[in-house]
Amino acid sequence: MSRPQAEWKKIIFIYILQLFSYATLDVQLVAPRYIKFGANATLLCNHTAEFDDLHKIEFKKDGKKILEYIRDRKDPFRESPPPGISHLEHTLDGKTIKLVGIRFDAAGEYSCLVSTTYPIYTESSEEEKLQVIVPQLDNPHIFFKQAVYTVGEVLEANCTSSPAYPAPHLTWLINGKEVDMTRVTSFPHRHIDQHLMSATSKLSIEVSNLHVGENGVLEIACQATIPDFLRRQTQYADIKTKTVTVDITVATTPTSSSSSSSTTTTTLNPNLPRGLLPIFMLCVLSTMHKINPF
């Protein structure tokens, strides 16, 4: 084999190795799931491409390009800020952007794309949903029909959240345990303005001995959360809780009382002497008159 042929085979071999290595190019967009209205959101396009091989990075919102970075271009950055932000900022390497002054229109699906020059390869990240929220300012409010309940009675209570966006999800808890949803009635959300809403739900449950604690009270909590349930996230974007205690009394079982009037039964002894019998009868009648004078 001639030397030029050997060199070409070496070059092809290296190219193939690089091609396979870039075939596993990893691209991931790191972005917040929830962002507060008026805050800033930082998005990072995390990728495994070497800087010398990097050709382009793009950030997209709902499939539309909002920033393009081409490393070898004289002016490497081109911006197309999305609606719903004050302005767009970026780092010099094109890997990170910041959405400044978030408003409701900034919500949507975001992604990033990375291209390499040698070999030519392009990979996109999965889309990440960004949701704009307005947190609750206060804890929920709980209202009862009465202050004290007896075991066996039906306890009814309403819970209303503080205004927020989106409307919070309400969860009832009794003594720290979540109440079955069959005991809860949810009502339509109440619109405070164009975006803010409050949520209301009703708890209806029969009080049992199992609900009563050692101190004779029942602890009820209403938890208002955004989002409604935890999925990929490990904590709620917004959570407010109101806890109250309700006094519980145990119904007493009525006991049978003795009759107000008593009856005296006297058995006469037939062996009493005849002369004493009239005197004895007189004493008995006198005693009975004292017990029941009427």
C-alpha positions as CSV (number, residue, x, y, z in Angstrom):
1,M,0.0,0.0,0.0
2,S,1.4,3.4,-1.0
3,R,1.9,6.1,1.6
4,P,-0.8,8.4,0.1
5,Q,-3.4,5.6,0.2
6,A,-2.5,4.9,3.9
7,E,-3.0,8.6,4.7
8,W,-6.4,8.7,3.0
9,K,-7.6,5.6,4.8
10,K,-6.5,7.2,8.1
11,I,-8.4,10.4,7.3
12,I,-11.5,8.4,6.4
13,F,-11.2,6.3,9.5
14,I,-10.9,9.4,11.7
15,Y,-13.9,11.0,9.9
16,I,-16.0,7.9,10.5
17,L,-15.1,7.9,14.2
18,Q,-16.1,11.6,14.4
19,L,-19.3,11.0,12.5
20,F,-20.3,8.2,15.0
21,S,-19.3,10.4,17.9
22,Y,-21.5,13.3,16.7
23,A,-24.3,10.9,15.9
24,T,-24.8,10.8,19.7
25,L,-24.7,14.6,20.1
26,D,-26.8,15.4,23.2
27,V,-28.8,18.6,23.3
28,Q,-31.0,19.6,26.2
29,L,-32.8,22.8,27.1
30,V,-32.7,23.6,30.7
31,A,-35.6,26.0,31.5
32,P,-37.9,26.8,34.4
33,R,-41.4,25.2,34.3
34,Y,-43.1,28.1,36.0
35,I,-42.0,31.7,36.2
36,K,-43.6,34.6,38.1
37,F,-45.2,37.4,36.2
38,G,-42.7,40.3,35.9
39,A,-39.7,38.0,36.7
40,N,-36.8,36.9,34.5
41,A,-36.3,33.5,33.0
42,T,-32.9,32.0,32.1
43,L,-32.8,29.3,29.4
44,L,-29.6,27.2,28.9
45,C,-29.0,25.1,25.8
46,N,-26.8,22.3,27.2
47,H,-24.9,20.4,24.4
48,T,-21.9,18.1,24.0
49,A,-20.5,19.7,20.8
50,E,-16.9,20.8,21.0
51,F,-16.5,24.6,20.6
52,D,-14.1,24.3,17.6
53,D,-16.7,22.1,15.8
54,L,-19.7,24.2,16.7
55,H,-21.4,26.0,13.9
56,K,-24.8,27.3,15.2
57,I,-27.1,27.5,18.2
58,E,-30.8,28.5,17.8
59,F,-33.4,29.1,20.5
60,K,-37.1,28.7,19.5
61,K,-40.5,29.6,21.0
62,D,-43.5,27.7,19.6
63,G,-41.3,26.6,16.6
64,K,-40.3,30.2,15.7
65,K,-36.6,31.3,16.0
66,I,-36.0,33.9,18.7
67,L,-32.2,33.9,18.7
68,E,-29.6,32.6,16.3
69,Y,-25.9,32.3,17.0
70,I,-23.4,31.4,14.2
71,R,-19.9,31.2,15.5
72,D,-18.0,32.2,12.4
73,R,-20.3,35.0,11.3
74,K,-19.0,38.6,11.6
75,D,-22.0,39.5,13.6
76,P,-22.8,36.1,15.3
77,F,-26.1,37.0,16.9
78,R,-29.5,37.7,15.4
79,E,-32.4,38.3,17.7
80,S,-36.1,38.1,17.2
81,P,-37.5,38.6,20.7
82,P,-40.9,36.9,21.4
83,P,-43.9,38.8,22.5
84,G,-44.5,39.0,26.3
85,I,-41.0,40.1,27.4
86,S,-39.3,43.4,27.9
87,H,-36.1,42.4,26.1
88,L,-33.7,39.5,25.4
89,E,-30.2,39.0,26.8
90,H,-27.6,36.3,25.9
91,T,-24.1,35.1,26.8
92,L,-21.2,35.5,24.4
93,D,-21.0,31.7,23.7
94,G,-24.7,31.6,22.7
95,K,-25.6,28.9,25.1
96,T,-27.7,30.9,27.5
97,I,-30.5,33.5,27.0
98,K,-32.5,35.5,29.5
99,L,-36.1,36.6,29.0
100,V,-36.4,39.8,30.9
101,G,-39.7,41.2,32.3
102,I,-41.9,38.1,31.7
103,R,-45.6,38.8,30.9
104,F,-48.4,36.4,30.1
105,D,-47.7,36.2,26.3
106,A,-44.2,34.8,27.0
107,A,-45.8,31.4,28.0
108,G,-45.2,28.6,25.5
109,E,-43.0,25.8,24.2
110,Y,-39.3,26.5,24.1
111,S,-36.5,24.5,22.5
112,C,-32.9,24.9,21.2
113,L,-31.0,23.5,18.2
114,V,-27.2,22.8,17.7
115,S,-25.3,22.3,14.5
116,T,-21.7,21.3,13.9
117,T,-19.4,21.9,10.9
118,Y,-17.3,18.8,11.0
119,P,-19.0,16.6,10.5
120,I,-22.2,18.4,9.5
121,Y,-24.7,17.4,12.0
122,T,-27.8,19.0,13.6
123,E,-29.7,18.0,16.8
124,S,-32.6,19.6,18.6
125,S,-33.7,19.4,22.2
126,E,-37.1,18.4,23.4
127,E,-39.6,21.2,23.9
128,E,-40.0,22.6,27.4
129,K,-43.2,24.3,28.4
130,L,-42.9,27.6,30.3
131,Q,-45.9,28.8,32.2
132,V,-46.3,32.3,33.6
133,I,-48.0,32.4,37.0
134,V,-49.3,35.0,39.5
135,P,-48.8,33.6,43.0
136,Q,-51.4,33.8,45.8
137,L,-50.9,36.7,48.3
138,D,-52.9,35.1,51.2
139,N,-53.8,31.7,52.6
140,P,-57.2,30.3,51.7
141,H,-60.3,31.1,53.8
142,I,-62.4,28.4,55.4
143,F,-66.0,29.0,56.5
144,F,-68.1,26.7,58.7
145,K,-71.9,26.6,59.3
146,Q,-71.4,26.0,63.0
147,A,-68.5,26.2,65.6
148,V,-69.1,22.8,67.3
149,Y,-70.1,19.5,65.9
150,T,-71.3,16.2,67.4
151,V,-70.1,12.8,66.3
152,G,-72.6,11.6,63.7
153,E,-73.4,15.1,62.4
154,V,-72.5,16.1,58.8
155,L,-69.7,18.7,58.8
156,E,-69.9,21.2,55.9
157,A,-67.2,23.7,55.1
158,N,-66.3,26.0,52.2
159,C,-62.7,26.9,51.2
160,T,-61.9,29.9,48.9
161,S,-58.4,30.6,47.6
162,S,-56.7,33.9,47.2
163,P,-56.8,35.3,43.6
164,A,-54.0,33.9,41.4
165,Y,-53.1,32.8,37.9
166,P,-53.9,30.1,37.0
167,A,-56.6,29.3,39.5
168,P,-55.2,27.3,42.4
169,H,-56.1,23.7,43.0
170,L,-57.8,23.0,46.4
171,T,-57.1,20.0,48.5
172,W,-58.8,19.2,51.8
173,L,-57.0,17.4,54.7
174,I,-58.4,16.0,57.9
175,N,-55.9,15.4,60.7
176,G,-53.1,15.6,58.0
177,K,-54.7,13.0,55.7
178,E,-56.1,14.0,52.2
179,V,-59.9,13.7,52.0
180,D,-61.4,11.5,49.4
181,M,-62.6,13.5,46.4
182,T,-66.1,12.0,46.6
183,R,-66.5,14.2,49.7
184,V,-65.6,17.4,47.9
185,T,-67.6,19.5,45.5
186,S,-65.7,22.0,43.3
187,F,-67.3,25.2,42.0
188,P,-66.6,27.2,38.9
189,H,-63.6,29.6,39.2
190,R,-64.4,33.2,40.1
191,H,-62.7,35.7,37.7
192,I,-61.3,38.7,39.6
193,D,-60.0,40.4,36.4
194,Q,-58.8,39.3,32.9
195,H,-56.3,36.8,34.3
196,L,-56.6,36.4,38.1
197,M,-59.1,33.8,39.4
198,S,-60.0,32.3,42.8
199,A,-61.1,28.7,43.4
200,T,-63.8,27.5,45.8
201,S,-64.7,24.0,47.0
202,K,-67.0,22.4,49.6
203,L,-66.2,19.7,52.1
204,S,-69.1,17.5,53.3
205,I,-68.4,14.6,55.6
206,E,-70.0,12.8,58.6
207,V,-68.0,13.3,61.8
208,S,-67.0,10.0,63.3
209,N,-65.0,8.9,66.4
210,L,-62.0,8.3,64.1
211,H,-61.9,12.1,63.4
212,V,-61.7,13.1,67.0
213,G,-58.2,13.6,68.5
214,E,-57.2,13.0,72.1
215,N,-58.0,16.6,72.9
216,G,-61.5,16.4,71.4
217,V,-60.8,18.6,68.4
218,L,-60.7,17.9,64.6
219,E,-58.0,19.5,62.5
220,I,-59.1,20.6,59.0
221,A,-56.7,22.1,56.4
222,C,-57.3,23.5,53.0
223,Q,-54.3,23.6,50.7
224,A,-54.2,25.8,47.5
225,T,-51.5,24.9,45.0
226,I,-50.2,25.7,41.6
227,P,-50.0,23.4,39.7
228,D,-52.8,21.0,40.7
229,F,-50.4,18.0,41.1
230,L,-46.7,17.3,41.2
231,R,-45.5,15.6,38.0
232,R,-41.9,16.0,36.9
233,Q,-41.3,18.9,39.4
234,T,-40.4,18.1,43.0
235,Q,-42.2,21.0,44.6
236,Y,-45.2,23.3,43.9
237,A,-44.6,26.6,42.1
238,D,-47.0,28.2,44.7
239,I,-48.6,26.8,47.8
240,K,-50.7,28.3,50.5
241,T,-52.4,26.4,53.4
242,K,-55.0,27.3,56.0
243,T,-55.5,25.1,59.0
244,V,-58.3,25.3,61.6
245,T,-59.5,23.2,64.5
246,V,-63.2,22.3,65.2
247,D,-64.5,21.2,68.6
248,I,-66.2,17.8,68.6
249,T,-68.5,16.5,71.2
250,V,-69.5,12.9,71.7
251,A,-73.3,12.3,72.0
252,T,-74.3,10.8,75.4
253,T,-76.6,7.8,75.5
254,P,-79.7,8.5,77.7
255,T,-80.0,6.3,80.8
256,S,-83.3,5.0,82.2
257,S,-84.3,7.0,85.4
258,S,-86.1,5.5,88.3
259,S,-89.8,6.3,88.6
260,S,-90.6,9.4,90.5
261,S,-93.2,7.6,92.5
262,S,-92.4,4.5,94.5
263,T,-94.7,1.8,95.6
264,T,-94.4,0.1,99.0
265,T,-95.5,-3.4,99.3
266,T,-96.0,-4.8,102.8
267,T,-96.7,-8.4,103.6
268,L,-98.6,-8.9,106.8
269,N,-97.5,-11.6,109.1
270,P,-100.5,-13.8,109.9
271,N,-98.8,-14.9,113.1
272,L,-99.1,-11.5,114.8
273,P,-101.2,-11.5,117.9
274,R,-104.9,-10.5,117.3
275,G,-104.7,-7.5,119.6
276,L,-101.7,-6.0,117.8
277,L,-103.1,-6.4,114.3
278,P,-105.3,-3.1,114.3
279,I,-102.4,-1.1,115.7
280,F,-100.0,-2.5,113.1
281,M,-102.5,-1.7,110.3
282,L,-102.8,1.8,111.5
283,C,-99.0,2.3,111.4
284,V,-98.8,0.9,107.9
285,L,-101.6,3.3,106.6
286,S,-99.9,6.2,108.3
287,T,-96.6,5.4,106.6
288,M,-98.2,5.1,103.2
289,H,-99.9,8.5,103.7
290,K,-96.5,10.1,104.3
291,I,-95.0,8.6,101.1
292,N,-98.0,9.5,98.9
293,P,-100.2,12.1,100.6
294,F,-102.6,12.4,97.7
